[in-house]
Amino acid sequence: MRLVQLANGDRRGVALVEEPDLILLTEVTSVFQLAQRSLAQNTALTKLATSLATGDRMLYDNVYQQNSAWKLLAPVDVPGAPQMMLVSGTGLTHLGSARERQAMHAESAQKKNVEMTDSMRMFEWGREKGRPNAGEIGIAPEWFYKGDGSVIRAPFSSLNIPGHAEDGGEEGEIAAIYIIGHDGTPHRIGMCTGNEFSDHVFERRNYLNLAGSKLRVCSLGPELVVGAEFADVPGRVSVLRNDAPLWEKSIRTGEQNMCHSLANLEHHHFKFAGHRQPGMLHIHFLGADALSFGDNIRLGAGDITEVSFEGFGRSLINTIAIDETMTSAIRVQLMA
């Protein structure tokens, strides 16, 4: 099942994707509300959504091509309360990501006469112990924090490189979406296409900059896939500049292409009690296979990124924007 979130002025809605149409759901105005209701009624989310898909029908093309009063939103949010969302991710899950990171950090490693970078070491740990048997605990993956729900951008929105950043680069991947039940149990709502976006130049200076390089906006959607298959998922990511192709690459995600199982990634995210607060929504990026920065591409203002995966609906498209350079320090006011 594929769902989208939309807005028409002050009116919000959730719609079921039934190509070539979208069918508005009645009684709910957000996926968050739909998921809460599913938990409260102990009803499968797909069954509940199907029962509510009795609203207006509209052509998906008109909405997707931005020729409608209805505009696509990110496929999940907590309306009016972005602080109820935690956006995070894990890296070094794909062979491609390890290769990119190794190249990024190899120069500094050579200077220290280190045969293997810390990134590759962590990746090898994942290959050895990232797929435990059911019920067992494997090795922890790399984990990073991106922000709360305020960092999420809708399809076709700009991904801004902030004034303090050194760069901004796309990372096409799948994000998993979770809601925490009243008893602290995590529930996976579904998965969606994502563009994780980070500052690779800053990270390349020193791998300890990874945490800061990830504190950037990101984008999701346009569709949330409930019950998505995540074994072997081919995809494509591309960059346009002045309406002409600048870079493109076939990518591949899914458990068959990763050194960690999804269950292991989920355990190590939700093992923290602070990540199991009832009512919280989690967006967790599952890692990238390739990025344009690895081929020496530097994104500029007006460039357009496009990410797509088979089985995950229409492409996620965003435009790159660059904020004015920050020239003075942020000053804190004393409350003495």
C-alpha positions in Angstrom: 0.0 0.0 0.0 1.2 3.5 -0.9 0.1 6.6 0.9 0.8 10.3 0.4 0.2 13.4 2.5 -1.2 16.6 0.8 -2.3 20.1 1.7 -4.7 22.5 0.0 -4.3 25.8 1.8 -5.2 25.1 5.4 -6.7 21.8 4.5 -4.7 18.6 5.0 -5.2 15.1 3.8 -3.9 11.6 3.4 -4.5 9.8 0.1 -4.2 6.2 -1.1 -2.2 5.9 -4.3 -4.3 4.0 -6.8 -2.6 4.9 -10.1 -3.5 7.0 -11.9 -5.5 8.4 -9.0 -5.2 9.5 -5.5 -8.1 8.7 -3.2 -8.5 10.9 -0.1 -9.0 9.1 3.2 -11.9 10.3 5.4 -11.7 11.0 9.2 -7.8 11.4 9.3 -5.6 14.2 8.1 -2.2 12.8 8.7 -0.4 9.4 8.6 0.5 10.0 12.2 -3.2 10.2 13.1 -3.9 7.1 11.0 -1.1 5.2 12.8 -2.4 6.3 16.2 -5.9 5.1 15.3 -4.5 1.8 14.0 -2.8 1.1 17.3 -5.8 2.3 19.4 -8.2 0.0 17.5 -5.7 -2.9 17.2 -6.4 -2.9 13.5 -3.9 -3.4 10.6 -3.0 0.0 9.2 -3.6 -1.2 5.6 -7.1 -2.5 6.6 -7.9 0.8 8.3 -6.6 2.9 5.4 -8.6 0.9 2.9 -11.8 1.3 4.9 -11.3 5.1 5.0 -10.5 5.5 1.3 -13.9 6.8 0.4 -13.1 10.5 -0.1 -12.5 12.6 -3.2 -10.5 11.1 -6.1 -8.0 13.2 -8.0 -5.4 12.6 -10.8 -2.0 11.9 -9.3 -0.3 13.5 -12.3 -1.9 16.8 -11.7 -0.6 16.8 -8.1 2.8 15.5 -8.9 3.3 17.9 -11.7 2.3 20.7 -9.4 -0.7 21.7 -11.5 -3.2 21.3 -8.7 -4.3 23.2 -5.6 -3.3 20.2 -3.6 0.5 20.1 -2.9 2.5 17.1 -1.8 3.8 17.1 1.7 6.5 14.9 3.3 4.7 11.5 3.7 4.9 11.6 7.4 5.0 14.3 10.1 3.5 15.3 13.5 1.4 18.4 12.6 2.2 21.3 14.8 4.7 19.3 16.9 8.0 18.6 15.0 9.7 18.0 18.4 7.8 14.8 18.6 9.9 13.4 15.8 13.5 12.1 15.8 15.4 11.9 12.5 18.4 9.7 12.5 20.3 7.2 10.4 23.0 4.7 10.1 26.0 4.6 7.8 28.5 2.0 6.5 25.6 -0.4 5.9 26.3 -0.8 2.1 29.4 -1.9 0.3 29.2 1.3 -1.8 29.0 3.5 1.3 32.1 1.9 2.8 34.0 2.4 -0.5 33.0 6.1 -0.6 33.9 6.7 3.1 37.2 4.8 2.6 38.2 7.1 -0.2 37.1 10.2 1.8 39.3 9.3 4.8 42.1 7.4 3.1 44.4 10.4 2.8 44.4 11.1 6.5 44.8 7.4 7.2 47.9 7.3 5.0 49.4 10.2 6.9 49.1 8.2 10.1 50.4 5.0 8.4 47.2 3.2 9.1 46.5 0.2 6.8 42.7 0.3 7.3 40.6 3.4 8.2 38.2 3.3 11.1 35.4 3.4 8.6 36.5 0.3 6.9 37.1 -1.4 10.2 33.6 -0.7 11.3 32.2 -1.9 8.0 34.1 -5.2 8.4 32.7 -5.6 11.9 29.2 -5.3 10.3 30.0 -7.9 7.7 31.2 -10.3 10.4 28.6 -9.7 13.1 25.8 -7.5 11.6 23.5 -10.4 10.8 22.7 -12.2 14.0 20.3 -15.2 14.2 16.7 -14.3 15.1 16.5 -13.2 18.7 20.2 -12.6 19.0 22.1 -9.3 19.2 24.6 -8.4 16.6 27.3 -5.7 16.6 26.2 -2.1 16.7 26.2 -0.1 13.4 27.3 3.5 13.0 24.5 5.8 14.1 23.9 9.5 13.6 21.4 12.2 14.6 20.0 14.6 12.0 17.5 16.6 14.1 13.8 16.7 14.8 10.9 17.0 12.4 11.8 20.6 11.5 14.6 19.3 9.2 12.3 17.4 6.9 11.5 18.9 3.5 8.6 17.9 1.2 9.1 16.7 -2.4 10.0 19.5 -4.8 11.2 21.7 -1.9 14.7 23.1 -1.7 17.5 21.5 0.2 19.4 24.4 1.6 23.1 24.4 2.2 23.4 26.5 5.4 25.6 29.6 5.6 28.1 27.9 7.9 28.4 24.7 5.8 31.3 23.9 3.4 29.1 21.8 1.1 25.9 19.9 0.6 25.5 16.6 -1.1 22.7 14.2 -1.9 22.4 10.7 -0.4 19.7 8.7 -2.0 18.4 6.0 0.3 15.4 4.4 2.0 14.1 5.7 5.3 12.1 3.6 7.7 9.2 5.2 9.6 8.2 4.1 13.2 5.8 5.1 15.8 6.1 4.3 19.5 3.1 2.7 21.1 1.7 3.6 24.5 3.6 0.8 26.1 6.9 1.8 24.6 6.8 -0.8 21.7 8.2 0.5 18.4 6.0 -0.2 15.4 7.2 0.2 11.8 4.6 2.1 9.8 6.4 1.7 6.5 9.3 3.0 4.4 9.9 5.7 1.8 12.4 7.2 -0.6 14.7 9.6 1.1 17.5 12.1 0.3 19.5 12.3 3.5 21.8 15.2 2.5 25.0 16.1 4.4 28.2 18.1 4.2 30.9 15.7 2.8 33.6 18.4 2.6 33.4 19.1 6.3 33.3 15.3 7.0 36.4 14.7 4.8 38.5 17.1 6.9 38.3 14.6 9.8 35.9 11.7 10.3 35.1 13.0 13.8 33.2 15.8 11.9 30.6 13.2 10.8 28.2 14.1 13.6 28.2 17.8 12.6 28.1 17.1 8.9 24.7 15.3 9.3 22.9 18.2 11.0 21.3 19.2 7.8 17.8 19.2 6.2 16.6 16.1 4.3 13.7 15.1 2.2 11.3 12.2 2.1 8.7 10.9 -0.3 6.5 11.5 -2.0 5.1 8.1 -1.0 5.0 6.1 2.2 5.0 2.3 1.4 3.3 0.2 4.0 4.5 -3.4 4.0 7.4 -2.6 1.6 9.7 -5.4 0.4 13.2 -4.7 1.5 15.3 -7.6 0.3 16.8 -6.3 -2.9 15.7 -2.8 -4.0 17.3 -1.3 -7.2 17.2 2.4 -7.7 18.6 5.4 -9.4 19.9 8.8 -8.3 20.7 11.7 -10.6 21.7 15.4 -10.7 20.6 17.9 -13.3 22.3 21.2 -13.9 20.7 23.8 -16.2 18.2 21.1 -17.2 21.0 18.8 -18.5 22.2 15.6 -16.8 25.3 16.3 -14.7 25.6 12.9 -12.9 23.6 9.7 -12.5 24.1 6.3 -11.1 22.3 3.0 -10.5 22.1 2.2 -6.8 20.9 -0.8 -4.8 19.6 -1.1 -1.3 17.8 -3.8 0.7 19.1 -6.4 3.1 20.8 -8.5 0.4 23.0 -5.5 -0.3 23.8 -4.6 3.3 26.2 -5.9 5.9 23.6 -5.4 8.7 20.1 -7.0 8.8 17.2 -4.6 9.3 16.4 -6.3 12.6 19.8 -5.6 13.9 19.6 -1.9 12.8 16.3 -1.6 14.5 17.4 -3.2 17.7 20.4 -0.9 18.1 18.2 2.1 17.4 15.5 1.2 19.8 17.6 -0.4 22.6 17.9 3.2 24.0 15.0 3.9 26.4 14.9 7.5 25.2 14.0 6.2 21.7 11.0 4.4 23.1 8.9 7.3 24.4 5.2 6.7 23.7 3.8 8.8 20.9 7.2 9.6 19.3 7.7 9.3 15.6 11.1 8.1 14.2 12.5 8.6 10.8 15.6 6.4 10.4 17.7 6.5 7.2 19.1 3.1 6.3 22.2 4.1 4.4 23.3 5.0 0.9 25.0 2.9 -1.9 26.6 5.8 -3.8 26.7 9.6 -3.9 27.8 12.2 -6.4 30.5 13.6 -4.1 32.3 10.3 -4.5 32.7 11.2 -8.2 34.0 14.7 -7.3 30.7 16.4 -8.0 30.0 19.6 -6.0 26.3 20.6 -6.0 25.4 24.2 -6.7 22.4 26.5 -6.4 19.7 25.4 -8.8 20.9 21.9 -9.3 18.1 19.3 -9.2 18.4 15.9 -7.4 16.2 13.0 -8.2 16.0 9.7 -6.3 13.9 6.7 -7.1 13.6 3.0 -6.0 11.6 0.2 -7.6 8.4 -0.4 -5.6 8.6 2.9 -3.8 6.4 5.0 -6.1 7.3 8.2 -7.9 10.7 9.9 -7.8 11.8 12.2 -5.0 12.8 15.5 -6.6 14.5 18.5 -4.8 16.3 21.7 -5.8 19.6 22.8 -4.2 19.7 26.2 -2.6 22.6 28.0 -0.8 22.0 30.3 2.1 23.9 33.5 2.6 27.3 32.9 4.1 27.4 33.3 7.9 30.0 36.0 8.7 29.4 36.7 12.4 29.2 34.4 15.4 25.9 33.5 17.0 25.8 35.3 20.3 24.1 34.0 23.4 22.2 36.4 25.7 22.8 36.1 29.4 19.9 35.8 31.7 21.6 37.2 34.8 
